[in-house]
Amino acid sequence: MTVPQITLNDGHTIPQLGFGVFQIDPPETERIVTDALEIGYRHIDTAAAYGNEEGVGRALAASGIPRDQLFVTTKLWNAEQGAETTRPALERSLAKLGLDHVDLYLIHWPRPDLDRYVATWRVFEQLQGEGLTRSIGVSNFHRPHLQRLVDETGAVPAVNQIELHPAFAQHELRAFGEGLGIRTEAWGPLGQGKYDLFGDPAIVRAAQAHGVTPAQVVIRWHLQQGVILFPKSVSRERMAANFDVFGFELTDAETAAIDGLDRGLRVGADPDTATF
């Protein structure tokens, strides 16, 4: 099964479908990531704040998969933003992952109240130049945050990882970022179980029409819009199903029906006001 590769604005590529480890217990991480790698996932998304980088690293090392066939993302936690603290934070993440570089390093949240993300971004550029990360990007950035980075540094992030699912489609933010050459990544692409997405008639009808699960329909909806995503599951069976989404295609009518579910329903924190 071949996962499409998305070309980023720095020329590097990223597998469009990956595996996320948000809220996976650290003691279980190695086993679960091993399952994901055995199924065929090659793109793993973690973060310092998840507390499970060590488990990810052990699974990667034990897999025997060549490093150049893997794509690993981690993220800088908010408290570590700053000119003096960013580099040590990445070095700690690399040590935990057992890697000499990551493929993508992200500022996890903008934390505009701290006003450190521009200074942090300048260090990100240095880290990329030194080969400690191949690509650099941001997460949870709104339009003013993105615009300020570009205006003050002249550098455009490769990706912006944002909350994105059918009830919160973020069309305006995606269009703004993509107009700058920033690719969109979706976190919480299946709604995190916080509303009845899989019971919606538009999703159910599409699933029945193609003989697939509602989750597979939603993943396919993201893929057909060019969004990069990494659904999470601790069940090997669901991991496999989430990866088996390249044998069908939603029709224009099915896509439009799912597009119509957007109602601005944010289920996570608001980046403008989040202070954790």
C-alpha positions as CSV (number, residue, x, y, z in Angstrom):
1,M,0.0,0.0,0.0
2,T,1.5,3.3,-1.1
3,V,0.8,6.4,1.0
4,P,0.9,9.6,-1.0
5,Q,3.8,11.9,-0.4
6,I,3.2,15.6,0.0
7,T,6.0,18.0,-1.0
8,L,6.7,20.8,1.5
9,N,7.8,24.3,0.7
10,D,11.4,23.4,1.5
11,G,11.5,20.6,-1.0
12,H,11.2,17.7,1.5
13,T,8.4,15.3,1.4
14,I,6.1,13.9,4.1
15,P,3.8,10.9,4.0
16,Q,0.2,12.2,3.9
17,L,-1.1,9.6,6.3
18,G,0.7,8.9,9.6
19,F,0.2,7.7,13.1
20,G,-0.3,10.0,16.1
21,V,0.6,9.1,19.7
22,F,-1.2,11.9,21.6
23,Q,-2.5,10.5,25.0
24,I,-0.9,7.1,24.5
25,D,0.4,6.0,27.9
26,P,4.2,6.0,27.9
27,P,4.5,2.3,29.0
28,E,2.3,1.3,26.1
29,T,3.9,3.4,23.5
30,E,6.6,1.1,22.3
31,R,4.1,-1.8,21.7
32,I,1.5,0.4,20.0
33,V,4.0,2.2,17.7
34,T,5.5,-1.2,16.8
35,D,2.1,-2.4,15.7
36,A,1.7,0.8,13.6
37,L,5.1,0.2,11.9
38,E,4.2,-3.4,11.2
39,I,1.0,-2.4,9.6
40,G,2.9,0.0,7.3
41,Y,2.8,3.4,8.9
42,R,6.1,5.3,8.3
43,H,5.1,8.7,9.6
44,I,5.0,9.1,13.5
45,D,3.8,12.3,15.2
46,T,4.8,12.8,18.8
47,A,5.7,15.7,21.1
48,A,7.7,16.5,24.2
49,A,4.6,17.2,26.1
50,Y,3.2,13.7,25.4
51,G,5.8,12.1,27.6
52,N,6.2,9.2,25.3
53,E,9.2,10.1,23.0
54,E,11.3,7.3,24.6
55,G,8.7,4.7,23.7
56,V,8.5,6.0,20.1
57,G,12.3,5.8,19.9
58,R,12.5,2.3,21.2
59,A,9.9,1.1,18.6
60,L,11.8,2.9,15.8
61,A,15.1,1.3,16.8
62,A,13.7,-2.2,17.1
63,S,11.8,-2.0,13.8
64,G,14.9,-2.3,11.7
65,I,13.3,0.1,9.2
66,P,16.0,2.3,7.5
67,R,16.0,5.8,8.9
68,D,15.4,7.3,5.5
69,Q,12.1,5.4,5.2
70,L,10.8,7.0,8.4
71,F,9.3,10.4,9.0
72,V,9.3,11.6,12.7
73,T,7.8,14.7,14.0
74,T,8.1,16.1,17.5
75,K,7.1,19.4,19.1
76,L,8.6,22.1,21.4
77,W,6.6,22.5,24.5
78,N,5.4,26.0,25.5
79,A,7.4,26.5,28.6
80,E,10.6,25.8,26.6
81,Q,10.0,28.5,24.0
82,G,12.8,31.1,23.9
83,A,16.1,32.0,22.4
84,E,18.1,30.1,25.2
85,T,15.8,27.2,25.8
86,T,14.7,25.9,22.4
87,R,18.0,24.2,21.4
88,P,18.3,22.2,24.6
89,A,14.7,21.2,24.3
90,L,15.3,19.7,20.9
91,E,18.5,18.0,22.0
92,R,16.5,16.3,24.9
93,S,13.9,15.2,22.4
94,L,16.5,13.7,20.1
95,A,18.1,11.9,23.0
96,K,14.8,10.4,24.0
97,L,14.0,9.4,20.4
98,G,17.4,8.0,19.9
99,L,17.8,10.0,16.7
100,D,20.4,12.5,15.4
101,H,17.6,14.5,13.7
102,V,13.9,14.7,13.3
103,D,12.1,15.2,10.0
104,L,9.8,17.9,11.3
105,Y,10.0,20.1,14.4
106,L,7.0,22.2,15.4
107,I,6.3,25.1,17.9
108,H,3.5,23.3,19.7
109,W,1.3,26.4,20.5
110,P,1.8,30.1,19.8
111,R,1.2,31.2,23.4
112,P,0.8,34.9,22.3
113,D,0.7,35.9,26.0
114,L,4.4,34.8,26.3
115,D,5.4,36.5,23.1
116,R,8.3,34.2,22.5
117,Y,7.3,32.4,19.3
118,V,9.2,34.8,16.9
119,A,12.4,34.4,18.9
120,T,11.8,30.7,19.0
121,W,11.3,30.5,15.3
122,R,14.7,32.2,14.7
123,V,16.3,29.3,16.6
124,F,14.3,26.8,14.6
125,E,15.9,28.2,11.5
126,Q,19.3,27.7,13.0
127,L,18.5,24.1,14.0
128,Q,17.3,23.4,10.5
129,G,20.4,24.8,9.1
130,E,22.5,22.5,11.3
131,G,20.6,19.4,10.2
132,L,19.0,18.7,13.6
133,T,15.6,18.9,11.9
134,R,14.9,18.6,8.2
135,S,11.8,20.8,8.2
136,I,10.3,23.3,10.6
137,G,6.8,24.3,11.2
138,V,4.1,25.4,13.7
139,S,1.1,24.0,15.4
140,N,-2.2,25.8,16.4
141,F,-1.1,29.1,14.8
142,H,-3.9,31.4,13.7
143,R,-3.6,33.9,10.8
144,P,-2.0,36.8,12.9
145,H,0.6,34.4,14.3
146,L,1.5,33.1,10.9
147,Q,1.6,36.6,9.4
148,R,3.8,37.9,12.1
149,L,6.4,35.1,11.6
150,V,6.6,35.8,7.9
151,D,6.7,39.6,8.4
152,E,9.4,39.5,11.0
153,T,11.6,36.6,9.9
154,G,10.9,36.3,6.1
155,A,10.6,32.5,6.6
156,V,7.5,30.5,5.9
157,P,6.7,27.4,8.0
158,A,6.5,24.2,6.1
159,V,3.3,23.1,7.9
160,N,0.7,24.3,10.4
161,Q,-0.8,21.5,12.5
162,I,-4.3,22.5,13.6
163,E,-7.5,21.1,15.0
164,L,-9.4,20.0,11.9
165,H,-12.4,17.6,11.5
166,P,-15.7,17.8,9.6
167,A,-17.5,19.9,12.2
168,F,-14.5,22.3,12.4
169,A,-13.1,22.5,8.9
170,Q,-11.1,25.7,9.3
171,H,-11.5,26.7,5.6
172,E,-10.3,30.3,6.0
173,L,-7.2,29.4,8.0
174,R,-6.3,26.6,5.7
175,A,-6.7,28.8,2.6
176,F,-4.6,31.6,4.2
177,G,-1.7,29.2,5.1
178,E,-1.8,27.4,1.8
179,G,-1.7,30.7,0.0
180,L,1.7,31.2,1.6
181,G,2.8,27.7,0.8
182,I,2.1,26.2,4.2
183,R,0.7,22.7,4.2
184,T,-2.1,21.9,6.6
185,E,-1.9,19.0,9.1
186,A,-5.0,17.9,11.0
187,W,-4.9,16.9,14.7
188,G,-8.0,15.4,16.1
189,P,-9.1,14.5,12.5
190,L,-11.8,12.1,13.8
191,G,-13.2,14.6,16.3
192,Q,-11.6,12.9,19.3
193,G,-15.0,11.2,20.1
194,K,-16.3,14.5,21.4
195,Y,-19.4,14.6,19.2
196,D,-21.3,11.9,17.2
197,L,-19.4,12.3,14.0
198,F,-19.6,8.6,13.0
199,G,-23.4,8.6,13.5
200,D,-24.0,11.5,11.1
201,P,-26.2,10.5,8.2
202,A,-23.7,11.9,5.6
203,I,-20.9,9.8,7.0
204,V,-23.1,6.7,7.4
205,R,-24.4,6.9,3.9
206,A,-20.9,7.2,2.4
207,A,-19.6,4.3,4.6
208,Q,-22.5,2.1,3.4
209,A,-22.0,3.0,-0.2
210,H,-18.3,2.1,-0.2
211,G,-18.5,-0.8,2.3
212,V,-16.1,0.9,4.7
213,T,-16.3,2.2,8.3
214,P,-17.3,5.8,9.1
215,A,-13.7,6.5,10.3
216,Q,-12.4,5.4,7.0
217,V,-14.8,7.8,5.3
218,V,-13.6,10.7,7.4
219,I,-9.9,9.9,6.8
220,R,-10.6,9.7,3.1
221,W,-12.3,13.1,3.3
222,H,-9.1,14.6,4.7
223,L,-6.9,12.9,2.2
224,Q,-8.9,14.1,-0.8
225,Q,-8.5,17.7,0.4
226,G,-4.8,17.4,0.5
227,V,-4.6,17.5,4.3
228,I,-1.9,15.6,6.2
229,L,-3.2,13.6,9.1
230,F,-2.3,11.0,11.6
231,P,-5.2,9.4,13.4
232,K,-4.5,7.7,16.7
233,S,-5.7,4.3,18.0
234,V,-4.5,1.8,20.5
235,S,-6.3,-1.0,18.7
236,R,-4.3,-2.8,16.1
237,E,-7.5,-3.6,14.2
238,R,-8.5,0.0,14.0
239,M,-5.0,1.1,13.1
240,A,-5.1,-1.3,10.2
241,A,-8.5,-0.1,9.1
242,N,-7.4,3.6,9.4
243,F,-4.5,2.7,7.1
244,D,-6.7,0.9,4.6
245,V,-8.2,3.9,2.9
246,F,-6.7,3.9,-0.6
247,G,-9.0,1.5,-2.3
248,F,-12.0,3.8,-2.6
249,E,-12.7,7.4,-3.4
250,L,-15.5,9.7,-2.2
251,T,-17.7,11.2,-4.8
252,D,-18.1,14.9,-5.2
253,A,-21.6,14.7,-3.7
254,E,-20.3,12.7,-0.7
255,T,-17.5,15.2,-0.2
256,A,-19.9,18.1,-0.4
257,A,-22.3,16.5,2.2
258,I,-19.4,16.0,4.6
259,D,-18.2,19.6,3.9
260,G,-21.7,20.7,5.0
261,L,-21.1,19.3,8.5
262,D,-18.9,22.3,9.3
263,R,-20.4,24.3,12.1
264,G,-17.3,25.9,13.8
265,L,-17.3,23.3,16.6
266,R,-13.9,23.6,18.3
267,V,-13.4,20.7,20.7
268,G,-9.9,21.6,21.8
269,A,-8.3,24.7,23.3
270,D,-8.4,28.1,21.5
271,P,-4.8,29.1,20.5
272,D,-5.6,32.7,21.1
273,T,-6.3,32.2,24.8
274,A,-4.6,28.9,25.7
275,T,-2.1,29.4,28.6
276,F,-1.0,25.8,29.5
